[in-house]
């Protein structure tokens, strides 16, 4: 088994105050994370609109990872400070998310419509009308 010093030699020394709160991330880091979220949302919106084989699962995984990064970067900071420093980026992101939501809703609507058409076609193919109650009217008894 390798000596642990081999892996820790280049790491910074631990300080006695390891219980100290995590400092708020630098604004540049947060701006970069917001930018990555914007990029993945734009890519997803374009993919949904133009590529029938677009990988939504992979896109959702990227969005989740970036949102996790954003949450971690904000840890220890004030929400008001974050909102003030990144108002412009957040406004752009909100607009892109609105377009993304519209594309996703249109996609889901199309999927539901196709599913309905397939369901109707299957039902028509499975029934030949021989035993259909609609063919004979309501049974009187």
C-alpha positions as CSV (number, residue, x, y, z in Angstrom):
1,X,0.0,0.0,0.0
2,X,1.4,3.5,-0.9
3,X,2.4,5.9,1.8
4,X,-0.3,8.6,2.3
5,X,2.4,11.3,2.3
6,X,2.8,10.5,-1.4
7,X,-0.8,11.8,-2.0
8,X,-0.8,14.7,0.5
9,X,2.7,16.2,-0.2
10,X,1.3,18.9,-2.5
11,X,-1.8,19.8,-0.4
12,X,-1.9,22.8,1.8
13,X,-1.2,22.2,5.5
14,X,-4.3,21.8,7.7
15,X,-4.9,24.7,10.1
16,X,-6.1,24.4,13.6
17,X,-9.3,26.4,12.7
18,X,-10.8,23.8,10.4
19,X,-14.1,24.4,12.1
20,X,-14.2,28.0,10.7
21,X,-17.1,28.8,8.3
22,X,-16.4,28.5,4.6
23,X,-15.8,32.0,3.2
24,X,-18.1,33.3,0.5
25,X,-16.9,32.4,-3.0
26,X,-15.3,35.2,-5.0
27,X,-17.8,37.0,-7.3
28,X,-15.8,35.9,-10.4
29,X,-16.3,32.2,-9.5
30,X,-20.1,32.7,-9.2
31,X,-20.2,34.6,-12.5
32,X,-18.4,31.7,-14.2
33,X,-20.8,29.2,-12.7
34,X,-23.9,31.3,-13.7
35,X,-22.3,31.5,-17.2
36,X,-22.0,27.7,-17.4
37,X,-25.6,27.3,-16.3
38,X,-26.6,29.7,-19.0
39,X,-24.7,27.8,-21.6
40,X,-26.2,24.4,-20.8
41,X,-29.7,25.9,-20.7
42,X,-29.2,27.5,-24.1
43,X,-27.8,24.2,-25.5
44,X,-30.8,22.3,-24.1
45,X,-33.3,24.7,-25.5
46,X,-31.7,24.6,-29.0
47,X,-31.4,20.8,-28.8
48,X,-35.0,20.3,-27.8
49,X,-36.2,22.5,-30.7
50,X,-34.0,21.0,-33.4
51,X,-32.7,17.5,-32.5
52,X,-35.2,14.7,-32.0
53,X,-32.5,12.6,-30.5
54,X,-31.3,15.2,-28.0
55,X,-30.1,13.6,-24.8
56,X,-32.3,15.3,-22.1
57,X,-31.0,12.9,-19.4
58,X,-27.4,14.1,-19.9
59,X,-28.4,17.7,-20.1
60,X,-30.3,17.4,-16.8
61,X,-27.3,15.8,-15.2
62,X,-25.1,18.8,-16.3
63,X,-27.7,21.3,-15.1
64,X,-27.9,19.5,-11.7
65,X,-24.1,19.5,-11.4
66,X,-23.8,23.2,-12.1
67,X,-26.6,24.1,-9.7
68,X,-24.9,22.0,-7.1
69,X,-21.7,24.0,-7.8
70,X,-23.6,27.2,-7.4
71,X,-25.1,26.1,-4.1
72,X,-21.7,25.1,-2.8
73,X,-20.1,28.4,-4.0
74,X,-22.7,30.4,-2.2
75,X,-22.3,28.6,1.1
76,X,-21.3,31.0,3.8
77,X,-22.4,34.1,1.9
78,X,-25.4,36.3,2.1
79,X,-28.2,35.8,-0.4
80,X,-28.8,39.6,-0.7
81,X,-25.1,40.1,-1.5
82,X,-25.2,37.4,-4.1
83,X,-28.3,38.9,-5.7
84,X,-26.9,42.4,-5.8
85,X,-23.5,41.3,-7.3
86,X,-25.0,39.0,-9.9
87,X,-28.3,40.8,-10.8
88,X,-27.5,41.1,-14.5
89,X,-26.4,37.4,-14.9
90,X,-29.4,36.2,-12.9
91,X,-31.7,38.3,-15.1
92,X,-30.2,36.7,-18.3
93,X,-30.4,33.3,-16.7
94,X,-34.1,33.8,-15.8
95,X,-34.9,34.8,-19.4
96,X,-33.1,31.8,-20.8
97,X,-34.9,29.5,-18.3
98,X,-38.2,30.9,-19.4
99,X,-37.4,30.1,-23.1
100,X,-36.2,26.7,-21.9
101,X,-39.4,26.0,-20.0
102,X,-41.5,27.0,-23.1
103,X,-39.4,24.6,-25.3
104,X,-39.8,21.8,-22.7
105,X,-43.5,22.3,-22.4
106,X,-43.9,22.3,-26.2
107,X,-41.8,19.1,-26.3
108,X,-44.0,17.4,-23.7
109,X,-47.1,18.5,-25.4
110,X,-45.9,17.0,-28.7
111,X,-44.9,13.8,-26.9
112,X,-48.4,13.6,-25.3
113,X,-50.1,14.2,-28.7
114,X,-48.0,11.4,-30.3
115,X,-48.7,9.1,-27.4
116,X,-52.5,9.8,-27.8
117,X,-52.3,9.1,-31.5
118,X,-50.5,5.8,-30.9
119,X,-52.9,4.8,-28.2
120,X,-55.9,5.4,-30.5
121,X,-54.2,3.5,-33.4
122,X,-53.5,0.5,-31.1
123,X,-57.0,0.5,-29.8
124,X,-58.4,0.6,-33.4
125,X,-56.1,-2.2,-34.4
126,X,-57.0,-4.4,-31.5
127,X,-60.8,-4.1,-31.9
128,X,-62.6,-5.3,-34.9
129,X,-65.9,-4.2,-33.6
130,X,-67.4,-7.7,-33.1
131,X,-67.8,-7.4,-29.3
132,X,-67.9,-3.7,-29.0
133,X,-70.8,-2.4,-26.8
134,X,-70.8,0.7,-29.1
135,X,-71.7,-1.6,-32.1
136,X,-74.9,-3.0,-30.4
137,X,-76.0,-0.1,-28.3
138,X,-76.6,-0.4,-24.5
139,X,-77.7,-3.8,-23.3
140,X,-81.2,-3.7,-21.9
141,X,-82.0,-5.9,-19.1
